[in-house]
Amino acid sequence: MIRLADEHGLVHQPGIDPGLEGRASVLSMPVEFGILGPLEVRTASGRVPIRRGLPRTLLVAAAIGVVLAVAVRRFSIDLAVARRMPVSAPLPMPEAPAAELVPLLRRARGQVMETVHYRVRQEERDEFLAAMVEVRRVRGRAGAMFWQLYEDVAHPEGWMEVWSMESWTDHLREVTRLSEDDRAVLSRAGAFRCGGDGPRPARYIAVDPH
C-alpha cells in the first residue's frame, strides 16, 4: 500500500489500486496548523520519507504564479477590446515649438492655451454645435481647466475652439488621457476643421510681463 506519514504515524490511503503497490508515487501532503507534514512513499526497496518545508513550497508556488501571470498577459481583456475597436483618424497636430523656446518650455510654469479653427457652413451649424458638446466633455476629461467656443462675428462660418491646460507638462500628457471613444469624438469634429488654407491648431504659453 502507498501510505502518507505524519507526526502521528503512517495513515492508510483508501481507494488505491493494489496493483500500484511497490511503485514510487508522490502524494499530496496535508496541511495541519499551516505546516506541511512529511511525505513517505513505498517502493520495492522499502519506505522512503520525503520532507518538504513550507518556505520551499511557497517559493515554488510563487514561481508558478509568475510564469502564469506572464503567460496570460497576451490574453488581456483590455487588449482584446482594443483590437475590436476601430482606429480613429489621426488627430490634427500643432506646429512644433520654436527651437529657442524649447529650453524655456521645460521649465515653464504658466498655463497653456490651445486653439483650433473650424469652418462651418450655415446648414451644418446644428450638427457642428452638437459635435462640440461632446468635444467639450473630452477636453474636460483630458484635464482642461477652461474651455470655450467662439464664433467669428465678421465671418459667421468661422469658429474657434479655445481651452487651457494647467502647465506645459500637463499639456504634453493630454493626449495620453484620450480613450478611443474620445479620439472618435475629436475625429468627427475634425471634419469641420479648417483645411490646409486655414490656421493650424496652435499653442500659447502664459507669460508674466512683470
DAUR-V556717 format. One record per pair of residues at least 24 apart in sequence whose C-alpha atoms are under 10 Angstrom apart, sorted by sequence separation. I is the first residue (numbers start at 1). J is the second residue. D is the distance in whole Angstrom. If there is no record, write none. Layout:
BEGIN
I/J/D ; I/J/D
END
This chain:
BEGIN
2/26/9 ; 3/27/9 ; 4/28/9 ; 5/29/9 ; 6/30/9 ; 22/46/8 ; 24/48/9 ; 26/50/9 ; 92/116/9 ; 139/163/8 ; 140/164/10 ; 2/27/9 ; 4/29/8 ; 5/30/10 ; 22/47/10 ; 136/161/9 ; 139/164/9 ; 140/165/10 ; 4/30/9 ; 6/32/10 ; 135/161/10 ; 136/162/10 ; 139/165/10 ; 144/170/9 ; 136/163/9 ; 143/170/8 ; 144/171/9 ; 142/170/9 ; 143/171/8 ; 10/39/10 ; 132/161/9 ; 142/171/9 ; 6/36/9 ; 7/37/7 ; 10/40/8 ; 114/144/10 ; 143/173/9 ; 144/174/9 ; 6/37/5 ; 7/38/8 ; 113/144/9 ; 125/156/10 ; 142/173/8 ; 143/174/7 ; 5/37/7 ; 6/38/6 ; 112/144/10 ; 113/145/10 ; 115/147/10 ; 117/149/10 ; 119/151/10 ; 125/157/9 ; 142/174/5 ; 143/175/10 ; 171/203/10 ; 4/37/9 ; 5/38/6 ; 6/39/7 ; 112/145/10 ; 113/146/9 ; 114/147/10 ; 115/148/10 ; 116/149/10 ; 117/150/9 ; 118/151/9 ; 124/157/10 ; 141/174/9 ; 142/175/7 ; 159/192/9 ; 160/193/9 ; 4/38/8 ; 5/39/6 ; 6/40/9 ; 111/145/9 ; 113/147/10 ; 115/149/10 ; 117/151/10 ; 122/156/8 ; 142/176/8 ; 143/177/8 ; 159/193/9 ; 4/39/6 ; 5/40/5 ; 121/156/8 ; 122/157/7 ; 139/174/9 ; 142/177/5 ; 158/193/10 ; 159/194/9 ; 168/203/10 ; 3/39/9 ; 4/40/5 ; 5/41/9 ; 119/155/9 ; 120/156/8 ; 121/157/6 ; 139/175/10 ; 141/177/8 ; 142/178/6 ; 158/194/9 ; 168/204/10 ; 3/40/7 ; 4/41/7 ; 119/156/9 ; 120/157/5 ; 121/158/9 ; 141/178/8 ; 142/179/9 ; 168/205/8 ; 2/40/8 ; 3/41/6 ; 4/42/9 ; 119/157/5 ; 120/158/7 ; 139/177/10 ; 141/179/10 ; 167/205/8 ; 168/206/10 ; 2/41/6 ; 3/42/7 ; 118/157/8 ; 119/158/5 ; 120/159/7 ; 138/177/10 ; 139/178/9 ; 164/203/9 ; 167/206/9 ; 1/41/9 ; 2/42/6 ; 118/158/6 ; 119/159/6 ; 138/178/8 ; 142/182/9 ; 161/201/10 ; 162/202/10 ; 163/203/10 ; 164/204/9 ; 165/205/10 ; 1/42/7 ; 2/43/9 ; 117/158/7 ; 118/159/5 ; 119/160/9 ; 138/179/9 ; 141/182/9 ; 160/201/10 ; 162/203/10 ; 164/205/9 ; 1/43/10 ; 117/159/6 ; 118/160/6 ; 164/206/10 ; 116/159/8 ; 117/160/4 ; 118/161/8 ; 138/181/9 ; 139/182/9 ; 3/47/9 ; 5/49/8 ; 116/160/6 ; 117/161/6 ; 138/182/6 ; 2/47/9 ; 4/49/9 ; 5/50/9 ; 115/160/7 ; 116/161/5 ; 117/162/9 ; 137/182/9 ; 138/183/9 ; 5/51/10 ; 115/161/5 ; 116/162/7 ; 114/161/8 ; 115/162/5 ; 116/163/9 ; 135/182/8 ; 138/185/8 ; 139/186/9 ; 114/162/6 ; 115/163/7 ; 134/182/9 ; 135/183/10 ; 137/185/10 ; 138/186/8 ; 113/162/7 ; 114/163/5 ; 115/164/9 ; 135/184/10 ; 113/163/6 ; 114/164/6 ; 135/185/6 ; 136/186/10 ; 112/163/8 ; 113/164/4 ; 114/165/8 ; 134/185/7 ; 135/186/6 ; 112/164/5 ; 113/165/7 ; 133/185/10 ; 134/186/8 ; 135/187/10 ; 111/164/7 ; 112/165/5 ; 113/166/9 ; 132/185/9 ; 135/188/9 ; 111/165/6 ; 112/166/7 ; 113/167/9 ; 131/185/7 ; 132/186/9 ; 134/188/10 ; 135/189/7 ; 110/165/9 ; 111/166/5 ; 112/167/6 ; 113/168/10 ; 131/186/9 ; 134/189/9 ; 110/166/7 ; 111/167/5 ; 112/168/6 ; 132/188/10 ; 109/166/8 ; 110/167/6 ; 111/168/7 ; 112/169/9 ; 114/171/9 ; 131/188/7 ; 132/189/7 ; 109/167/6 ; 110/168/7 ; 111/169/10 ; 112/170/9 ; 113/171/9 ; 131/189/6 ; 108/167/7 ; 109/168/7 ; 111/170/9 ; 112/171/7 ; 130/189/9 ; 131/190/10 ; 107/167/10 ; 108/168/7 ; 109/169/9 ; 111/171/9 ; 128/188/9 ; 129/189/9 ; 107/168/9 ; 108/169/9 ; 128/189/7 ; 131/192/10 ; 105/167/9 ; 106/168/8 ; 107/169/9 ; 127/189/10 ; 128/190/10 ; 105/168/7 ; 106/169/8 ; 128/191/9 ; 105/169/9 ; 128/192/7 ; 127/192/10 ; 124/192/9 ; 118/189/9 ; 120/191/10 ; 121/192/9 ; 118/190/8 ; 119/191/9 ; 120/192/6 ; 117/190/10 ; 118/191/9 ; 119/192/6 ; 120/193/8 ; 116/190/9 ; 118/192/5 ; 119/193/6 ; 120/194/9 ; 117/192/9 ; 118/193/4 ; 119/194/5 ; 117/193/6 ; 118/194/5 ; 119/195/9 ; 116/193/7 ; 117/194/6 ; 118/195/9 ; 116/194/9 ; 117/195/9 ; 119/198/9 ; 118/198/9 ; 117/198/8 ; 118/199/9 ; 117/199/6 ; 118/200/10 ; 116/199/8 ; 117/200/7 ; 118/201/10 ; 91/175/10 ; 115/199/10 ; 116/200/7 ; 117/201/7 ; 115/200/9 ; 116/201/5 ; 117/202/9 ; 115/201/6 ; 116/202/7 ; 114/201/7 ; 115/202/5 ; 116/203/9 ; 114/202/6 ; 115/203/7 ; 113/202/8 ; 114/203/4 ; 115/204/9 ; 113/203/6 ; 114/204/6 ; 112/203/7 ; 113/204/5 ; 114/205/9 ; 88/180/7 ; 91/183/8 ; 112/204/6 ; 113/205/6 ; 87/180/8 ; 88/181/9 ; 90/183/9 ; 91/184/9 ; 111/204/8 ; 112/205/5 ; 113/206/8 ; 86/180/8 ; 87/181/10 ; 88/182/9 ; 89/183/8 ; 90/184/10 ; 92/186/9 ; 110/204/10 ; 111/205/6 ; 112/206/6 ; 85/180/8 ; 86/181/10 ; 88/183/6 ; 89/184/8 ; 91/186/7 ; 92/187/9 ; 110/205/6 ; 111/206/5 ; 112/207/10 ; 85/181/9 ; 87/183/9 ; 88/184/5 ; 90/186/10 ; 91/187/7 ; 109/205/9 ; 110/206/5 ; 111/207/9 ; 87/184/8 ; 88/185/9 ; 89/186/9 ; 90/187/8 ; 108/205/8 ; 109/206/8 ; 110/207/7 ; 82/180/8 ; 86/184/9 ; 88/186/9 ; 89/187/6 ; 92/190/8 ; 108/206/9 ; 109/207/9 ; 110/208/8 ; 88/187/7 ; 89/188/9 ; 91/190/8 ; 108/207/9 ; 88/188/9 ; 90/190/10 ; 105/205/8 ; 89/190/9 ; 92/193/9 ; 94/199/10 ; 95/200/8 ; 97/202/10 ; 94/200/6 ; 95/201/8 ; 96/202/9 ; 97/203/9 ; 93/200/8 ; 94/201/5 ; 95/202/7 ; 96/203/9 ; 97/204/10 ; 92/200/8 ; 93/201/7 ; 94/202/5 ; 95/203/8 ; 92/201/7 ; 93/202/9 ; 94/203/7
END
